């Protein structure tokens, strides 16, 4: 990226600071700037063999993705899916950094991005349970692969919320839903969780 292109990202930053609406063109410049910085730090960390610097690459990829999404004026659903894919990618990449702080960093950022992806309002009702259940699978993988059962708390939260949205999409709601409806919806989960716990 040229120096002129980097400086042209300044209007977007200025608009953000002044709480103004950022144009798609400005987001495009920001995305190019983040992408260039991410590549530069990636090359630097590889050539210098400073693995701990790769946290900048992980953050840069996320920032680049978010700004590209805004530059292309994509939907919130697209952003949610993108963040989830990045989260899963970070959880998988963490396998190559076992026993280092980078492993913990990638796991934590993957968890945070998955939570954000699950909280983003999406246009399609069916997409929310897909995102949440996929995030639950990611949490389960993290717990098993790292031999850290505590990550199952994260997975359980995703599964529980995902189960609610799955039933909401698949099963038509009753005429007058109330607290008893929620009890009925969630009643199978304790049995399922207990069975899984016994198998583990």
JOSUL-V504753 format. One record per residue. RES is the residue in one small letter. PHI is phi in whole degrees, -180 to 180 (none if undefined). OMEGA is omega in whole degrees, -180 to 180 (999 if undefined). D_FIRST is the distance of its C-alpha to the first C-alpha in Angstrom with 1 decimal. Layout:
BEGIN
RES | PHI | OMEGA | D_FIRST
RES | PHI | OMEGA | D_FIRST
END
This chain:
BEGIN
x | none | -177 | 0.0
x | -76 | 178 | 3.8
x | -62 | 179 | 6.7
x | -62 | 179 | 8.3
x | -64 | 179 | 6.4
x | -64 | -180 | 7.0
x | -67 | -179 | 10.4
x | -73 | 174 | 11.1
x | -77 | -178 | 11.4
x | -58 | 180 | 14.4
x | -56 | 180 | 16.8
x | -65 | 179 | 16.7
x | -64 | 179 | 17.5
x | -64 | 179 | 20.2
x | -66 | 179 | 21.6
x | -65 | -179 | 22.0
x | -62 | -178 | 23.7
x | -90 | 177 | 26.0
x | 57 | 178 | 26.9
x | -104 | 177 | 25.8
x | -67 | -179 | 24.8
x | -90 | -179 | 21.0
x | -74 | 178 | 20.1
x | -62 | 179 | 18.4
x | -63 | 179 | 15.7
x | -65 | 176 | 15.1
x | -63 | 178 | 15.1
x | -63 | 178 | 12.5
x | -66 | 178 | 10.1
x | -62 | 179 | 11.5
x | -60 | 179 | 11.1
x | -64 | 179 | 7.3
x | -66 | 179 | 7.4
x | -61 | -180 | 10.3
x | -64 | -180 | 9.0
x | -64 | 179 | 6.3
x | -64 | -180 | 9.3
x | -63 | 178 | 11.7
x | -62 | -179 | 10.5
x | -62 | 179 | 10.4
x | -68 | 178 | 13.8
x | -64 | 179 | 15.1
x | -64 | -180 | 14.7
x | -62 | -178 | 16.2
x | -66 | 178 | 19.1
x | -73 | -178 | 19.9
x | -69 | -179 | 20.0
x | -88 | -178 | 21.9
x | 59 | 176 | 24.0
x | -98 | -175 | 23.8
x | -61 | -176 | 24.4
x | -63 | 179 | 24.9
x | -77 | -175 | 21.2
x | -72 | 174 | 20.5
x | -63 | 178 | 21.6
x | -67 | 178 | 18.2
x | -67 | -180 | 16.8
x | -61 | 179 | 19.6
x | -69 | -180 | 18.9
x | -62 | 178 | 15.2
x | -62 | 180 | 16.1
x | -65 | -180 | 18.7
x | -64 | 178 | 16.7
x | -64 | 180 | 14.0
x | -62 | -179 | 17.0
x | -63 | -178 | 18.8
x | -71 | 175 | 16.2
x | -64 | 179 | 15.6
x | -59 | 179 | 19.4
x | -72 | -180 | 19.6
x | -64 | -180 | 17.0
x | -88 | 180 | 19.1
x | 57 | 178 | 22.3
x | -78 | -176 | 23.7
x | -76 | 176 | 27.0
x | -66 | 176 | 28.0
x | -61 | 179 | 29.5
x | -63 | 180 | 26.2
x | -64 | 179 | 24.7
x | -62 | 179 | 27.9
x | -66 | -180 | 27.7
x | -61 | 180 | 24.0
x | -65 | 178 | 24.9
x | -66 | 179 | 27.9
x | -61 | 178 | 26.2
x | -64 | 179 | 23.8
x | -62 | 179 | 26.9
x | -63 | 178 | 28.8
x | -62 | 179 | 25.9
x | -68 | 178 | 25.9
x | -63 | 178 | 29.7
x | -72 | -179 | 29.7
x | -65 | -179 | 27.0
x | -61 | 180 | 29.2
x | -60 | -177 | 31.8
x | -84 | -177 | 29.9
x | -125 | -178 | 30.2
x | -56 | 176 | 33.9
x | 78 | 180 | 35.5
x | -121 | 177 | 32.4
x | -67 | 179 | 31.1
x | -63 | 178 | 28.0
x | -61 | 179 | 30.5
x | -64 | -180 | 31.8
x | -60 | -179 | 28.4
x | -65 | 179 | 27.4
x | -65 | -179 | 30.8
x | -66 | 180 | 30.8
x | -66 | 177 | 27.4
x | -64 | 179 | 28.5
x | -64 | -179 | 31.7
x | -64 | -179 | 30.1
x | -66 | 178 | 27.7
x | -67 | 178 | 30.6
x | -64 | 178 | 32.7
x | -63 | 179 | 30.2
x | -61 | 180 | 29.9
x | -72 | -178 | 33.7
x | -91 | -179 | 33.9
x | -67 | 177 | 31.6
x | -67 | -179 | 33.8
x | -114 | -177 | 33.6
x | -77 | -177 | 35.1
x | -99 | -179 | 36.9
x | -62 | -177 | 39.7
x | -69 | -177 | 39.7
x | -73 | -177 | 36.1
x | -63 | 177 | 36.9
x | -63 | 177 | 39.4
x | -63 | 180 | 37.1
x | -64 | -176 | 34.4
x | -67 | -180 | 36.9
x | -69 | 176 | 38.8
x | -65 | 177 | 35.7
x | -65 | 176 | 34.7
x | -63 | 176 | 38.3
x | -63 | 177 | 38.0
x | -62 | 179 | 34.9
x | -63 | 177 | 36.9
x | -65 | 177 | 39.8
x | -60 | 180 | 37.6
x | -61 | -180 | 36.3
x | -67 | -177 | 40.0
x | -74 | -175 | 41.3
x | -68 | -179 | 38.5
x | -95 | -177 | 38.4
x | 55 | 179 | 42.2
x | -126 | -175 | 41.8
x | -59 | -177 | 44.0
x | -59 | 179 | 42.8
x | -68 | 177 | 39.8
x | -69 | 175 | 42.4
x | -61 | 177 | 42.9
x | -63 | -179 | 39.4
x | -61 | -180 | 40.1
x | -63 | 178 | 43.5
x | -62 | 178 | 42.0
x | -64 | -179 | 39.7
x | -62 | -178 | 42.6
x | -65 | 179 | 44.9
x | -67 | 178 | 42.7
x | -66 | 178 | 41.7
x | -61 | 179 | 45.4
x | -60 | -178 | 46.1
x | -71 | 177 | 43.6
x | -64 | 179 | 44.6
x | -67 | 180 | 48.2
x | -65 | 180 | 47.3
x | -81 | -173 | 45.6
x | -82 | -176 | 48.2
x | -103 | 178 | 51.4
x | -62 | -180 | 52.5
x | -68 | 177 | 53.3
x | -69 | -178 | 57.0
x | -58 | -178 | 58.5
x | -127 | -179 | 58.8
x | -67 | 179 | 56.3
x | -147 | 179 | 57.1
x | -57 | 180 | 56.8
x | -65 | 177 | 58.9
x | -65 | 178 | 56.3
x | -64 | 178 | 53.6
x | -61 | 180 | 56.1
x | -66 | -179 | 56.8
x | -64 | -174 | 53.1
x | -92 | -176 | 52.3
x | -59 | 179 | 55.7
x | -72 | -172 | 54.6
x | -64 | 178 | 51.7
x | -57 | 179 | 53.9
x | -66 | -180 | 55.7
x | -64 | -178 | 52.4
x | -63 | 179 | 50.9
x | -64 | 179 | 54.2
x | -62 | 179 | 54.3
x | -65 | -179 | 50.8
x | -62 | 179 | 51.6
x | -68 | 178 | 54.7
x | -71 | 180 | 52.9
x | -80 | 999 | 50.3
END
